[in-house]
Amino acid sequence: MEQTADLEIFVVTTPGLEPALCAEMQEKGFAKPVIAKGGVTTHGPWSEVWRANLELRGGARVLARIGSFRAMHLAQLDKRARKFPWGQVLRPDVPVRVEASCNKSRIYHAGAAAQRIAKAIAEELGAPITKDAELVLKARIDDDLCTFSIDTSGEALHKRGYKEAVNKAPMRENLAAMFLRQCGYNGTEPVVDPMCGSGTFVIEAAEMAAGLHPGRARSFAFEQLASFDPAAWASLRGTATAADTPLRFHGSDRDAGAVKMSTANAERASVGGITTFRAHAISDLEPPEGPPGLVIVNPPYGGRIGDTRQLYGLYGAFGKTMLNRFKGWRVGVITNEAALAKVTELPFLPTLPPVSHGGLPVTLYRTGVLGGG
Ligand SMILES: C[S@@+](CC[C@H](N)C(=O)[O-])C[C@H]1O[C@@H](n2cnc3c(N)ncnc32)[C@H](O)[C@@H]1O
């Protein structure tokens, strides 16, 4: 596979966020993004695979499809897998793990299929096959068509590389970024999160305003591939420099430990200069000086942390603070219970479909600009 090969690229995301990811990909210039179940498809050379990993905030991982052939039975799979040009993508010195799945195919035993493919790679290319290899080759056999994809991300993309400290129930960065986008946030207004936990929303928003790429500080599985070009990657990654922004991003939490954690996470993400974190309860929240923007929050969820009656009080107090003190701002609340959103008494717009957050379906409730009345 040469550098210029036109690969099918599949960016995996959390179900429910495909339209938001697709919009982000359009904005960032990826070729003809098309929504599929659980992700968005685009295509391009290896440099677009790298760029997807580096720049997309909404992705969970990036898969590159490297080839396919028909296989009606295991002997044919074995024979064709042995002829596959593995050396164009994999390196003989880098361990690899093979995962297979079968659907509506004559080959129905995924374990046996994976074993044949692994053996072909080991014997034809010489790459070590290990159970805990970081590099994963995925084989999907659908309607007797075997398709190979490489997971080019490695560690999931919500791991931006700055969050050492996490609080209870942290929001995944890719979900946080897409919820910000669904609230109309595009990096040009201040953001406040008054129950900031480990600071995810505030840091994502600040990075977007500063024009920082989410993947600038981490490594990726594609660096272990035969197609990798360190000099070209260095120049692509080098485009991420923090732009000056007069905007400020504010987090608060009643838990002083959470505030300390958020501050440290923001420093590591190099947005410490444009973020502030303070320890106080929601009832003490005042709008920051300057223009209005977006308040986004995911309060404790029903049935997960805390007791429901207390939560009603908390959501009620949040709604009151917004309605009394945040005129001119928009509000986004992420929660798992419609009844909790309702007690805020905020004028929510129609909701989008729920999104699974750690197995829990959560919904974003959004307002327009809060009025003066
Ligand atoms: C679900 S967590 C938020 C997680 C956060 N979005 C993150 O990504 O880490 C809810 C947070 O609300 C905070 N909290 C609960 N009651 C509060 C109150 N009355 N005032 C301020 N913060 C509160 C908790 O300390 C906790 O950090």
The ligand as an SDF file (V2000), in Angstrom:
LIG
                    3D

 27 29  0  0  0  0  0  0  0  0999 V2000
  -20.9600   13.6830   36.8510 C   0  0  0  0  0  0  0  0  0  0  0  0
  -19.7770   14.6630   37.6530 S   0  0  0  0  0  0  0  0  0  0  0  0
  -19.1910   15.7320   36.3770 C   0  0  0  0  0  0  0  0  0  0  0  0
  -18.0830   15.1070   35.5960 C   0  0  0  0  0  0  0  0  0  0  0  0
  -17.3640   16.0630   34.6750 C   0  0  0  0  0  0  0  0  0  0  0  0
  -18.1930   16.5210   33.5680 N   0  0  0  0  0  0  0  0  0  0  0  0
  -16.0810   15.4090   34.1440 C   0  0  0  0  0  0  0  0  0  0  0  0
  -15.9660   15.2410   32.9420 O   0  0  0  0  0  0  0  0  0  0  0  0
  -15.2250   15.0350   34.9330 O   0  0  0  0  0  0  0  0  0  0  0  0
  -20.7540   15.7480   38.6410 C   0  0  0  0  0  0  0  0  0  0  0  0
  -19.9760   16.7530   39.4880 C   0  0  0  0  0  0  0  0  0  0  0  0
  -20.9140   17.6050   40.1390 O   0  0  0  0  0  0  0  0  0  0  0  0
  -20.3440   18.0420   41.3660 C   0  0  0  0  0  0  0  0  0  0  0  0
  -21.4210   18.5630   42.2530 N   0  0  0  0  0  0  0  0  0  0  0  0
  -22.4140   17.8760   42.8610 C   0  0  0  0  0  0  0  0  0  0  0  0
  -23.2170   18.7120   43.5330 N   0  0  0  0  0  0  0  0  0  0  0  0
  -22.7300   19.9730   43.3640 C   0  0  0  0  0  0  0  0  0  0  0  0
  -23.1200   21.2780   43.8120 C   0  0  0  0  0  0  0  0  0  0  0  0
  -24.1900   21.4540   44.5890 N   0  0  0  0  0  0  0  0  0  0  0  0
  -22.4060   22.3300   43.4000 N   0  0  0  0  0  0  0  0  0  0  0  0
  -21.2980   22.1630   42.6140 C   0  0  0  0  0  0  0  0  0  0  0  0
  -20.8890   20.9590   42.1820 N   0  0  0  0  0  0  0  0  0  0  0  0
  -21.5740   19.8840   42.5440 C   0  0  0  0  0  0  0  0  0  0  0  0
  -19.6520   16.7870   41.8910 C   0  0  0  0  0  0  0  0  0  0  0  0
  -18.6280   17.1260   42.8230 O   0  0  0  0  0  0  0  0  0  0  0  0
  -19.1100   16.1520   40.5960 C   0  0  0  0  0  0  0  0  0  0  0  0
  -17.7670   16.5120   40.3720 O   0  0  0  0  0  0  0  0  0  0  0  0
  1  2  1  0
  2  3  1  0
  2 10  1  0
  3  4  1  0
  4  5  1  0
  5  6  1  0
  5  7  1  0
  7  8  2  0
  7  9  1  0
 10 11  1  0
 11 12  1  0
 11 26  1  0
 12 13  1  0
 13 14  1  0
 13 24  1  0
 14 15  1  0
 14 23  1  0
 15 16  2  0
 16 17  1  0
 17 18  1  0
 17 23  2  0
 18 19  1  0
 18 20  2  0
 20 21  1  0
 21 22  2  0
 22 23  1  0
 24 25  1  0
 24 26  1  0
 26 27  1  0
M  CHG  2   2   1   9  -1
M  END
$$$$
